[in-house]
Amino acid sequence: MHAVKQRPFVELGLSLVDGPECPLCDSTWADEHALRAHLKAKLAKSAEAGKLLESLVSNGALLIKEAIHLGGSVTPVQRIADLQSDKAFAKVLTEWKTDLDALKAKLTTADGIIASADRLKAHWLNPSATLSTSLSALTTTLKLLPDQSSTVGAQTFLSTAQLRLKDYRAATRKAAAAKEAWSTAKVTYDTYCSIQEMELNALYDEVQKDFSGFYRAINGEDEAGFTAKLTPSEGSLGLQVNFYERGPVSTSRIP
């Protein structure tokens, strides 16, 4: 760590060397070459130390991963112990998990790893001495519990059936409401179309009578028998006239 922390200082000193006098400690060396060789040796040592620290941090990350995986396994066991009123074992697991969390924090830095060297050289997981015995006892207790798989399966089936029945009833109500709304809308639409057609036909009849009457009045001498008829058809209005009593002739279509 000392060599790594010194590296920037030594690099700066090496860049300032200009003769046999050391710019870092003011000592005088035999020659400039010897001074440079000494500083380069210190840089090489610090580089080697840096690689070692990188390796420590990398391996620390692997241990953190293992600790996280183990902590994920401890949590459900801790919950089961609580459910079985095994408070002592639950407390052991809680303290162990807290200890692993503290170790994970240390393993993130080289200083923390070096401080934890003694533990890492031994059994780094550091479980409680009673862990194995307590776990075996809890396992035995669980094996003695009655098999509730059939009950759980029946409860799951009934819960699922209840949800599906609820959804079915809701869908049935929506379908009935939609059908009623459709029927009401169809009656309303048909009534509207019927009344609209009746009113338009009455209007067309009045217009064609007025038009025929005016035309005959203007051209009364030779068009006394003139007639005109308005015929609605798909968004347009057809006009048929009877000039000089020669029969109806379609003259135009009004959009």
Backbone torsions as a table, in degrees:
resi	resn	phi	psi	omega
1	MET	NA	-39.1	179.2
2	HIS	-63.5	-43.5	-179.3
3	ALA	-64.2	-39.9	179.7
4	VAL	-65.8	-43.3	-179.1
5	LYS	-67.6	-28.0	-179.9
6	GLN	-78.2	-18.2	-170.4
7	ARG	-53.5	-51.6	-179.8
8	PRO	-58.3	-37.0	179.8
9	PHE	-65.1	-44.5	-179.5
10	VAL	-67.9	-39.0	178.5
11	GLU	-61.1	-42.7	178.4
12	LEU	-63.3	-43.9	179.3
13	GLY	-61.0	-41.1	-179.7
14	LEU	-63.7	-36.5	179.8
15	SER	-71.3	-18.8	-177.9
16	LEU	-98.7	-2.0	-179.0
17	VAL	-64.0	126.8	178.1
18	ASP	-148.9	68.9	-177.6
19	GLY	124.8	-173.8	-176.9
20	PRO	-78.5	-8.8	-179.5
21	GLU	-85.2	130.6	-179.8
22	CYS	-76.0	126.4	-179.8
23	PRO	-75.1	-6.9	-177.6
24	LEU	-96.0	-37.6	-176.1
25	CYS	-126.9	1.8	178.8
26	ASP	65.2	13.2	176.1
27	SER	-77.2	150.6	-180.0
28	THR	-105.0	125.6	-179.1
29	TRP	-98.6	171.1	-179.2
30	ALA	-59.1	-42.0	176.6
31	ASP	-159.4	172.2	-178.2
32	GLU	-64.1	-35.0	-178.4
33	HIS	-62.4	-43.6	179.8
34	ALA	-63.6	-39.3	179.2
35	LEU	-64.5	-44.9	179.7
36	ARG	-63.9	-40.2	179.5
37	ALA	-61.7	-40.0	179.5
38	HIS	-64.0	-46.0	-179.5
39	LEU	-66.8	-37.9	178.2
40	LYS	-65.5	-36.0	177.3
41	ALA	-63.6	-40.2	177.7
42	LYS	-65.5	-37.8	177.7
43	LEU	-65.4	-41.2	179.0
44	ALA	-62.6	-39.9	178.6
45	LYS	-64.4	-41.7	-180.0
46	SER	-68.5	-34.5	177.6
47	ALA	-64.6	-41.8	178.4
48	GLU	-64.2	-41.5	178.4
49	ALA	-64.8	-37.3	178.7
50	GLY	-62.6	-42.6	177.8
51	LYS	-62.9	-37.9	178.9
52	LEU	-64.9	-41.2	179.1
53	LEU	-66.1	-39.0	176.7
54	GLU	-61.1	-40.0	177.9
55	SER	-64.8	-39.9	178.3
56	LEU	-61.2	-47.0	-178.8
57	VAL	-64.8	-39.5	178.8
58	SER	-63.2	-45.6	177.8
59	ASN	-67.7	-32.3	176.0
60	GLY	-62.4	-38.0	178.6
61	ALA	-63.4	-36.9	177.7
62	LEU	-65.3	-41.2	178.2
63	LEU	-66.2	-36.7	176.9
64	ILE	-61.3	-41.5	179.0
65	LYS	-61.3	-43.8	179.0
66	GLU	-65.5	-38.9	179.6
67	ALA	-65.4	-39.5	177.7
68	ILE	-63.5	-44.2	179.0
69	HIS	-61.1	-43.9	179.7
70	LEU	-65.8	-41.3	178.8
71	GLY	-61.1	-37.1	176.9
72	GLY	-64.2	-28.7	177.8
73	SER	-80.3	-31.0	-177.6
74	VAL	-70.7	-37.9	-174.4
75	THR	-56.8	-51.5	179.3
76	PRO	-63.6	-35.0	177.4
77	VAL	-64.2	-39.7	178.4
78	GLN	-61.6	-40.9	179.1
79	ARG	-65.3	-41.2	179.1
80	ILE	-64.1	-41.3	178.2
81	ALA	-60.6	-40.0	177.1
82	ASP	-63.4	-43.5	-179.4
83	LEU	-64.3	-32.4	179.6
84	GLN	-89.5	9.9	177.9
85	SER	60.9	26.3	175.5
86	ASP	-90.9	74.1	-173.2
87	LYS	-64.2	-35.3	-178.1
88	ALA	-64.6	-46.1	179.8
89	PHE	-67.3	-38.3	178.0
90	ALA	-61.4	-38.1	178.8
91	LYS	-67.5	-41.3	177.6
92	VAL	-58.9	-44.7	-179.5
93	LEU	-65.5	-40.3	178.9
94	THR	-62.5	-45.4	-179.8
95	GLU	-65.4	-38.8	179.2
96	TRP	-64.6	-44.1	179.3
97	LYS	-64.2	-38.4	176.9
98	THR	-63.0	-40.5	178.6
99	ASP	-64.5	-41.1	178.2
100	LEU	-65.3	-38.0	178.4
101	ASP	-63.8	-39.7	178.4
102	ALA	-66.0	-39.6	178.8
103	LEU	-65.5	-39.5	179.1
104	LYS	-58.7	-39.1	179.6
105	ALA	-63.9	-37.9	-179.8
106	LYS	-71.1	-32.2	-175.2
107	LEU	-75.8	0.2	-179.6
108	THR	-83.9	-15.1	-178.6
109	THR	-129.3	155.3	178.5
110	ALA	-63.9	-39.6	179.0
111	ASP	-60.9	-43.1	-179.7
112	GLY	-65.6	-38.8	179.0
113	ILE	-64.4	-44.7	-180.0
114	ILE	-63.8	-37.7	179.0
115	ALA	-67.0	-25.7	-178.9
116	SER	-98.0	17.3	-173.7
117	ALA	-57.5	-45.0	-177.8
118	ASP	-60.4	-42.2	179.6
119	ARG	-67.8	-39.7	-178.6
120	LEU	-68.3	-29.0	177.9
121	LYS	-72.8	-28.5	179.8
122	ALA	-93.9	-143.4	178.4
123	HIS	-89.0	95.1	-169.5
124	TRP	-65.0	-23.6	179.0
125	LEU	-69.1	-30.8	174.0
126	ASN	51.7	54.2	178.9
127	PRO	-73.8	163.1	178.0
128	SER	-68.3	149.1	-179.4
129	ALA	-65.0	-24.3	-178.2
130	THR	-93.7	2.2	-174.4
131	LEU	-59.3	-51.5	-175.6
132	SER	-60.9	-45.2	-179.6
133	THR	-64.1	-44.8	-179.5
134	SER	-65.0	-39.1	179.8
135	LEU	-65.7	-40.9	178.1
136	SER	-63.7	-40.5	179.4
137	ALA	-64.8	-41.7	178.9
138	LEU	-65.0	-40.2	179.0
139	THR	-62.0	-42.3	178.0
140	THR	-62.2	-42.2	178.9
141	THR	-61.0	-42.6	-179.0
142	LEU	-67.0	-36.6	180.0
143	LYS	-67.7	-26.4	179.7
144	LEU	-80.9	-12.1	179.2
145	LEU	-69.5	145.0	179.6
146	PRO	-64.3	148.1	178.7
147	ASP	-71.9	116.3	-177.4
148	GLN	-110.7	18.5	-177.5
149	SER	-63.2	-38.7	179.8
150	SER	-66.4	-42.2	179.2
151	THR	-64.0	-45.1	179.3
152	VAL	-63.0	-41.2	178.7
153	GLY	-62.1	-41.8	178.9
154	ALA	-65.6	-40.7	178.3
155	GLN	-63.4	-41.2	178.6
156	THR	-63.6	-42.6	-179.8
157	PHE	-62.3	-45.9	-178.3
158	LEU	-66.2	-38.7	179.0
159	SER	-64.1	-43.2	178.7
160	THR	-64.7	-42.4	179.2
161	ALA	-63.1	-40.0	179.3
162	GLN	-62.3	-42.9	179.0
163	LEU	-63.8	-42.8	-179.3
164	ARG	-67.8	-38.3	177.5
165	LEU	-64.4	-40.2	178.1
166	LYS	-62.6	-44.0	178.6
167	ASP	-64.5	-39.2	-179.4
168	TYR	-64.2	-45.1	-179.8
169	ARG	-64.1	-39.9	178.5
170	ALA	-64.8	-41.5	178.5
171	ALA	-65.5	-37.2	178.7
172	THR	-64.1	-43.0	178.2
173	ARG	-63.5	-41.5	178.4
174	LYS	-64.3	-39.6	180.0
175	ALA	-65.2	-42.0	179.0
176	ALA	-64.4	-42.3	179.0
177	ALA	-64.8	-40.1	178.7
178	ALA	-65.5	-39.9	178.9
179	LYS	-64.5	-42.1	178.6
180	GLU	-64.7	-42.2	178.7
181	ALA	-63.6	-39.6	179.1
182	TRP	-64.2	-42.6	180.0
183	SER	-63.0	-44.5	179.1
184	THR	-63.0	-43.2	-179.9
185	ALA	-64.7	-37.9	-179.2
186	LYS	-66.9	-44.3	177.8
187	VAL	-60.6	-43.8	179.7
188	THR	-63.0	-44.0	-178.9
189	TYR	-66.0	-44.8	179.4
190	ASP	-62.3	-40.6	178.6
191	THR	-64.1	-43.4	178.4
192	TYR	-60.1	-47.1	-179.5
193	CYS	-62.9	-40.3	-179.0
194	SER	-64.7	-46.4	-179.6
195	ILE	-66.9	-39.5	178.9
196	GLN	-61.5	-44.1	-179.6
197	GLU	-65.1	-40.3	179.1
198	MET	-63.5	-44.5	-179.4
199	GLU	-66.7	-40.4	179.7
200	LEU	-66.5	-41.8	179.3
201	ASN	-62.6	-38.6	177.7
202	ALA	-65.3	-39.6	179.0
203	LEU	-66.3	-44.6	178.8
204	TYR	-61.0	-40.6	-179.5
205	ASP	-63.2	-41.3	-179.8
206	GLU	-67.4	-41.0	-179.2
207	VAL	-65.7	-44.2	-176.7
208	GLN	-68.0	-31.7	176.4
209	LYS	-67.2	-44.2	179.3
210	ASP	-64.2	-43.2	-178.3
211	PHE	-62.4	-45.9	-179.9
212	SER	-63.3	-41.8	-179.2
213	GLY	-64.2	-44.5	179.4
214	PHE	-64.0	-42.0	-178.8
215	TYR	-63.2	-43.7	179.9
216	ARG	-66.2	-33.8	179.9
217	ALA	-67.5	-37.5	-179.0
218	ILE	-74.9	-39.9	-176.7
219	ASN	-114.1	46.3	-172.8
220	GLY	-64.3	-27.5	-174.3
221	GLU	-66.5	-41.2	-176.7
222	ASP	-123.4	6.1	-179.2
223	GLU	-129.8	40.4	-179.8
224	ALA	-65.9	-24.7	-179.4
225	GLY	-101.4	16.8	-177.8
226	PHE	-67.7	136.3	175.1
227	THR	-135.8	157.3	177.1
228	ALA	-141.4	147.4	-178.6
229	LYS	-139.2	130.8	176.2
230	LEU	-98.8	128.3	-177.9
231	THR	-125.4	112.4	178.2
232	PRO	-73.2	143.7	179.4
233	SER	-159.2	107.9	171.5
234	GLU	45.8	61.8	174.4
235	GLY	83.0	4.1	177.9
236	SER	-136.7	172.5	-176.3
237	LEU	-131.0	118.5	-179.9
238	GLY	-88.8	143.2	179.7
239	LEU	-119.1	116.6	176.8
240	GLN	-112.3	131.6	-178.6
241	VAL	-126.0	157.8	-179.7
242	ASN	-121.8	87.6	-180.0
243	PHE	-80.7	131.1	176.1
244	TYR	51.6	33.7	175.9
245	GLU	53.9	37.9	178.1
246	ARG	-96.6	8.1	-179.9
247	GLY	104.0	160.5	-178.2
248	PRO	-67.5	136.5	179.1
249	VAL	-130.1	130.4	176.9
250	SER	-78.5	117.8	-176.3
251	THR	-99.3	-31.0	-177.9
252	SER	-165.7	166.5	176.1
253	ARG	-129.3	120.6	-173.9
254	ILE	-93.5	120.3	179.4
255	PRO	-69.5	NA	NA
